[in-house]
Amino acid sequence: MVTARITVNGKETPISPAAPHTTVLDFLRERGLTGTKEGCAEGECGACSVLVARPGVNKPTDWVAVNACLVPAAALDGQEVITSEGLATAGEPGTPPTLHPVQEEMAVRGGSQCGYCTPGFICSMAAEYYRPDRCAHADSGAASAPSDSTDSEHGPNGFDLHSLSGNLCRCTGYRPIRDAAFAVGEPTEDDPLAQRREQSPPAPVATEYAQDDKVFVRKNTLGETLQLLRERPDAVVVAGSTDFGVEVNIRSRREDCVVGIDRLPELRELRIESDHIEIGAALTLTEIERRLDGRVPLLAELFPQFASRLIRNGATLGGNLGTGSPIGDSPPVLLALEASLVLADADGERVVPLADYFTGYRQSVRRPGELIRAVRIPLPLSPVTAFHKIAKRRFDDISSVAVAFALDIEDGVVRKARIGLGGVAATPIRALAAETALEGKPWVPATVEAAAQVLRAQGTPMNDHRASADYRAAMLGQSLLKLYARTPEAVSS
């Protein structure tokens, strides 16, 4: 068996003797790379972020920031990782290393106080620093102070502050961190990490890493994976590990067999056909967002509201649907888009409408040994769409209620209405009664107000610490009124 190892800061490092459930965070800290910190162990604070070389969208390789606290070290077998320590350039013997430009800006602008969160910020900022399509605005010249930026969330140097939405700081304050982000320039031609983007990332490798009767397995092909799942019905399938990693950390979940599917090529395709778009179940949300580039407006509206960039760099549609959570953000959107799922097992494939997929709380029609291979979205798309997420925080929060709309409105009449709901029942649901109340009716205030009353009664919302049942019902109705208020007048004329 080939020894499982990760290239960390340019040095190949064996994963052994770490247990298969050991996270990248613990793996690194046990080897003295203590810049990587544990803050929450749930992927919410970003103190643990590191850079991983992944297949790029605009270049062969992208440097992608991920939560090291969630990813099993075995899942990065054969891959390259850069930590905050690895960003600095080593000097001559006896001299300190040269700070990376991101580290330099954070230092000179006072972006660190206690320093606990700083390495995580540095890695997330470095991922944005190396984003190939980041560039200074044409009218700004070089990077400058935030006051020169076009809006509060994008700097004149092209830096998108949403890249830091998964990083929290509790003592410094975000202004100096923002100043540092908006001050970094472009990578120099001799920057080794910038040069690394021109080469292909490490190819996926077959992995069978076992310790103490526990094993992490990655096969080369989907067929081999499906055969393994038939032989090991107890196996747990993991892609981005943004959900499973929390179970490992918080609930001490230890599985006998974990199967990694995130690098399977059959699950990483994105195809746009004449009558549908097919999205591989193991593509990350960031990859989907950048490859579609707004082709599906409803998905484009969802992505910025789905957790944080750090989470979206690992999370997949297959994982979000596979967990069966009633508060996942993607199911309402995909229900409104009338998506179907391609389910695969060792005997073949079948296509199931998403509206028929969920059968109960965290339950579905997926059989033992079946995987979600892809999500299919039919074309053409409805022209009037919106996604409303009601949560306590603007970003990086769990939904209290999520509502997605997709409407066809012609000559002022609603020809078709599809409404997906999350957080108001044991499963994500379609608001069938509200759809019926809209279809065939004129798109006018009277119709919308009547349908909003129907929408308020959809589902079986509950009282919990996030919201009361009455509040959830009220938000359903308000979401339709909000959609109408924001619909272009031309549509309803």
Secondary structure, 3 states (H helix, E strand, C coil): CCCCEEEECCEEEECCCCCCCCEHHHHHHCCCCCCCCCCCCCCCCCCCEEEEEEECCCCCEEEEEEECCCCEHHHHCCCEEECHHHHCECCCCCCCCECCHHHHHHHHCCCCCCCCCHHHHHHHHHHHHCCCCCCCCCCCCCCCCHHHCCECCECCCCCEHHHHCCCCCCCCCHHHHHHHHHHCCCCCCCCHHHHHCCCCCCCCCCEEEEECCEEEEECCCHHHHHHHHHHCCCCEEECCCCCHHHHHHHCCCCCCEEEECCCCHHHCCEEECCCEEEEECCCEHHHHHHHHCCCCHHHHHHHHHCCCHHHHCCCEHHHHHHCCCCCCCHHHHHHHCCCEEEEEECCEEEEEEHHHCEEECCEECCCCCCEEEEEEEECCCCCEEEEEEECCCCCCCCCCEEEEEEEEEECCEEEEEEEEEECCCCCCEECHHHHHHHCCCECCHHHHHHHHHHHHCCCCCCCCCCCCHHHHHHHHHHHHHHHHHHCCHHHHC
